[in-house]
């Protein structure tokens, strides 16, 4: 995908986030699967299963399917198969979004309706934050792509409101299937303070409620 797209195409940034996440996933060892992560109630194995679901949801958006029909996390993946499963799903995303018309198509999630380009940017942010979660849990140092993190930060600042967003999620719960969010609710905590001169990755994860 990245060999044929413009450097400013939203799919290029998403592909960069996929590559960064894939490198972190490949470095996870079987003895790390039970480690805790910055995601409450998610150990490393469950976080990996959720990352696979994120790619499946993006593929379904590109295919015109319902991304919310999926569980919060895939289970039953062999301990040595996470990276191969990741790559297979990445190829599915690439196929689903080959047509550039998908970038202008209106797409619907339970909490937002937006064109495909905006959806791609929002999921670039989610992938980047969860890659940070995985790296923090497994002691990895990630070579972040500055352009990808900046796109993720811009999307996050637009998609997630400041203030008491946890109360907003609580109100939303009454209108959404209880299984949608899995064991962790709300999915995004209230933002944590970060200085304007902090690295973009720190500002991104802080906006998602993590403490960098």
PyMOL commands that set and color helices and strands:
alter all, ss='L'
color gray80, all
select helices_A, chain A and resi 10-26+30-32+44-63+67-69+82-96+100-103+116-138+146-159+165-173+178-180+200-207
alter helices_A, ss='H'
color red, helices_A
select strands_A, chain A and resi 106-109+112-115
alter strands_A, ss='S'
color yellow, strands_A
deselect
rebuild
show_as cartoon
